[in-house]
Amino acid sequence: MHVLLFLMGAAVASDVYDRVEHGYADSSGVKIHYASLGQGPLVVMLHGFPDFWYSWRDQMDALSSDFQTVAIDLTLPLGSVQATVTWAGSPVAGATVTLSGGPQSISVSGTTDASGVVTFVNVPSGPGYTVTATSSGQSAWQAATVSAGTTVDVPIALPTGSIAVTVTWNTWPVSGATVTLTGGPIGVDVTGTTSSSGTVSFTSVPAGSGYTVTATKNGITGSQAAVVSGGGTTAVAIALSTSGVTTGTLSVTVKRGSSNQSGATVVLSGGPLGITVTRTTNGSGVATFTSIPAGSGYTIKAWKCSVSNPKSVTNSSVTVNAGSNSLTVTFSTNTCPLP
């Protein structure tokens, strides 16, 4: 989109600007800009400092029915400003871009095209311009200096933030959950997978509202709405539904040789929902895990660093059935604590 510069708010001025023809005259190699309106005897208008051709807008409008009025720019050569608006690296169509300031304290607005671009032409050259882009309630700006006869490119990146998602089931972190972020001001649709701590982060997310974060693990889902702040991180906690999940109880007895080990750390991880749960053995050397989703693929890790070797054990083929389950593990390795 191209925007012709409109410097003042009067209705006559706007009409004149739309009707004039711009041209350049060569005077011994010097390029002089002028604006012409009307037909008939020639009337040439020369402005004073620090004005330019636009100062004669009222006179040009009044005389143009009987004369050819030509207003010459004596002091302010013109250039162009091309603004490109992006959000998280993608072009933003329909953004409102305002060019303001400069030597004549102008203010003119335009709208970006499908490529995120809007161009302002016939802009008085000089420093002190501000180019501001706004879309879906979010804004960003850049300073600009305009040079005569050239186009200055002004990239504007609208603000972004991050979303940090934590997925749990029955308060326990869920690893390997698929998390999808959708919506927001430009309709994103991105997917990630939770780590062993049940977390996944999305960065460079366009700031704004209207986001939905959805987590899924083995058909169990949960979702939350989210708002992203520019430059900030939004924390989103999603608890997967416990409805319809068959559970069991697992009692783990930890031994070193024939002796039960109290105070040992026992970690249960994996299974159909990828949970991680930590317990400590009681005085009888038993750690009890309740409300565990029934299924296979669990791993038990146990250790007690205060005893002499061996002081740890791993069992990677644990199944939890509905109802009560029991398991005995015996220290067999020297690594402590286990990773």
N, C-alpha and C positions, 0 to 999 in steps of 0.2 A: 504494500500500500504506500502511496506517495501522498504527503500532506503539504499543501502550499501554506507558507507561513502567514498567519493572521495575527497581527500585532496588537490590535486594540479592539474594544468591544462594540463600537458604534455600528449601527446597521448600515449606514452609508459606506463606512470603511470596508465592511465585509463585501458589499456589492461591488465596490470598485476593485477590490483585490481579485475577485472572481472574473472581472471583465478586462483587466489590463493585459496587454501583450508585452512580454519581457524580451529584451534584445541586448546586443552588445555592439558598441561602436569601437572601431580601431582608430586611435589617434596617435600616429607615429609609433605604433607598436604597443601603446598602452590600451588595455582592454577596459572600456567604460560601460557599465551597466545602465540601462534605462528602462522605464516603463511607459507604455504608450496607450492612450485611450481616445477614441473619437475620430472623426474625419472633418476635413476642412482646412482653413488656414492654420499654419503651425504656431503653436504657443509652447515655448521652451521654458521650463521651470527649474531654477537652480536653488537648492536649499542652502541653509547656513549650518554652521557647526553646532552640535554634533549630529544633526538630523540626517535623514536620507530620503529617497524619493517618496516614501510613504507620507511624509509631512504634507505633501500637496494633495492628499486624497480628496478633501472636500472641494478644492478648486477644480481638480480634474473631473469630478462628478458633475459640477455645475456647468463647466464649459464644454464638456465632451459632445453635447448635442450640436454645437456649431463649429467647434474647432478640433483639430488634432492636438491633444495635449501630450507633451513629452516631459516627464520628470526624470532628471539625470541624477544618478548616484555619484556624488563627488568624494565621499569620505568612507563609505562602508562597502567594501567588496563582499560578495556573498559566497557561501559554501553550502554543503549539505551535511545532514546527520542521519546515519542509518543505524537504527537500534535493532538488535537481535535479542529476543527474550527467550530464555530457556528455563526449564524446571527439571532438576536432576538429569541434565544433559539432553532433554527432549524439548523441541520447539513448542512454544505456547501460542496458539492461535487465539485471537479475540482479546488479548491483553490490552489494556489502556495504557498508552505511553504519553507522558507529558514532557515537553521540552520547555524549560524555563530559564530565566536569567540572561546572561550575556550582556553586551554593551548597551542594548536597548531595553533590557528587563522585559523580555517577551514571555508569553505563556501560550503554548499551542499544543493541542492533543491529537493523537491519532490512534488507530487500532491495528494490531499486528495481523498479518495474513497467515495462511496455513503453514508457512515456514517460520513463523515467529518474528517476522521482519516488518518494520514500518520505517519509511524514509521521509525526512523533512527537508524540503528544498528551499532555495532562496533565503538562507539563514544568514544574518549579518555575521561576518567573521569576527572572532575575538574569543577571549577566555571567559570563564565564569558561568558556563552553562551547567545545568543539572538535568539529567535524563532519568525520569522516574517511571517504573513499570508497575502496574497493579493488575492482579488477577485473583479471583475468588477470595478477596479480602486480604491477600498477601502482597507486600510491596518490597521493591528494592530499587536502588538508584546508583548512578555513576556520574562523576563529573566529566565534562567534555570541553574541549577547545576547538573552535571551528576555524579552518584555514580557507582563504579565498580560492575559489575554483576547484576545491577538492571535496571529497566525501570522507568524513570521519566515521569509523566504525565503532559502535558502542555496544559491547556485549553486556547483558544484564541477566544475572542468574537469580531467580527468585529463591527465597529462603527454604532450606531443608533442615530436617532433624532426623532423629533415630527412634526406633521402637525396640525395646528390650522385652522379650516375651519369656515368661516362665510357665511351664506346663506341669501340672501336678494331677495325681489321682489319689484321693483320700489323704491329701497333704503331702504325699511323697513325690519327688521329682520323677518325670517320665522322660526317658531317653528314646530317641528314634521316632518321636511324634512328627507328623507332617503339619507344618504351620503355614497358613496362607494369609497374606495381607492383601485386601482388596479395597477399592473405593478411593476416597479422598478427592481433592480438587481436580485431578487429571485422570482419575479412574485407573489406578495401578492394579496390578495382579501379579504378585511375586510369592514365591514359595521357599521355605527353608525347613531344616530338620533339627530337632533339639539335640543337644549334647548329652553327655552322661549326667550332667547336673540339671537337665530339663530345660535348658535355656537356648534361645536362638535370637539373634539381633538382625534388624534390617536398618541399613544406613542409607543416607542420601534420599530420605523420604520427603516429598513435597510437604511443606508445612500447611496445616489446615485440618478441618474436621471431616467427618463422614467416612472414616475408616472402619472396617470390620476385620478382626483377627480371629481366625478359626483354626483350631487344633484338632487333629484326628490321629488315633492310634487303634489299629485293629477294630475299626468300626465304632469306637467310642469317641464322641466329639464334645467340644465345648467352644464357646465363642465369647468375644467381648468387643464393644465399640471402643474406638480410640481417637484421640485428637493429638496431632503432632505440632510441637512448637519449634519455630525456627531456631537453630543452634542448640536445641535441648534434646534430652532423651526421655521418651515416654515409657514408663514401666507398665506392662500389661500382664496380669496374672490370670491364667485360664485353668480352671479346675474341671477336668474331664468328668463326665457323669458317672456316678457309681450305680445308677439304676440298671438292673438286669445283669449285673456282673456276679458270677458265681465265685465265692471265696472259700478259703480254707485257713486253718491254723497250722503253723509249722513250729515245732519245738526242736531246737538244735542243742545237743549236748556236746561240749568241747572237752577233749581229753588231751593230756600230755602223758604218753605211756598209758598207764592204767588209772592215772589220777585225773579227776574232774577239775577243770580250771575255772575258778571264779574270776570275775573282773576282766575276762577276755572280750575283745571287740569282735562282733560278728556282723558282717554286711551281707545282706541278701539283695541281689540285683538281677535284672532281666525279666524273663517271663513274658506273657502275652502283652503286657502294657509297658514293659521296659522300666519298671520302677526301681528305686534304690532305697533300701530301708536299713538303718543301723540300730543294733541293740548291743547291750552288755550282759554277759552271763551273770546269773545270780550266785548265791553261796553254794548252790548245788552244781554249778557249771552249766546251767541251762539258760539259753536265750529263746524267748517266745515271740513269734511273729504272728499277729492276728489280722484277720480281714485281708488276706493275700489273694489276689486273683488266681483262680485255679488254672493250671496249665503247666507246660514244660518249658525248658530253656532257662531255668534259673541257675545262678551261680552263688555259692556260699564261700565267703572268705572269712577266716578267723585268725586272730593273732593275740599274743600277749608278750610284749617286749621285755617285761621285767624278769622273765624266766630264762634259764640257759637253753641253748639249742637242744632240740628243735623248738621253735616258738611260733609257727604259723602253718596254715593249711588252706588249700583251695579245692573245692568240689564243684566242677562245672557241669554236672548232669543231674540237676535237682528238679524234681517234679512235685508240684503241690496239688493235691486232690481236694475236692470238696470235703469239708469236715476236718478231722484232726489228722495231723501228720507228724512223724518224728524222724529225726536224723541224728546220727553220731559222727563227729569228725575228730580226727586225731592229728595233732601237730606232726608235720613230716618235713618241713622246710625251715630254713634259718632266716629268711627275709622278714624284716619287721620294721615298720608296718608294711602290709602288702599294698601294692599300688592299686 
